[in-house]
Amino acid sequence: MNGAAPKLRIDKWLWHARFFKTRSLAATRVGDGAVRINGTAARKRASMVGPGDVLTFSVGDRVRVIRIEALGTRRGPAPEAEALYTDLSPPAAEIRDRMPENPSYDGKGRPTKKDRRKLDLSKSRHLE
């Protein structure tokens, strides 16, 4: 080899690290430009990443900031996948603490239809 640092396709690494259930789902997210490598949007599914790169992407309702520590050779069990990266994003509990409280919903079960109407009204007033 020519001494260059080892690299791996970003879609394959995201799948190995278990951020996406399938490799094709990871490839789709990369192709949509939803993943950033060191602050630059990655549009190519075949973009190469290596140890030290920082990835920023959303999974569900969270934005994840991940530093790659290792490449991995397979999609193994969760503990093996967690060893591939360091999570730099704030914990989910900290994010929930910063979210505004909803006074009409007490958090016990589903909101009633009346509560949902109040939520919809309050959202529409904020948009005006």
NORCOR-V423137 format. One line per field, one symbol per residue. phi: phi as a letter, one per 20 degrees, with the letter a starting at -180 (. if undefined). psi: psi as a letter, one per 30 degrees, with the letter a starting at -180 (. if undefined). A space follows every 10 residues. Layout:
BEGIN
phi=???
psi=???
END
This chain:
BEGIN
phi=.enfffcbgf fffffgemec fcffffffff ffnedddlnd fedefegecb gnfddcadcm ddedccdfdb endbeefgff fffebdedef fffffffeff fdfecendnf ffffffffff ffffffff
psi=lgglkklkke eeeeeeghfk eleeeeeeee ffgfkkjhfk kjfkfgkkll kfkkkklkjb gkkkjkkkel elfljaleee effflkjfll leeeeeffkk kjffkfgjak lleeeeeeee eeeeeff.
END
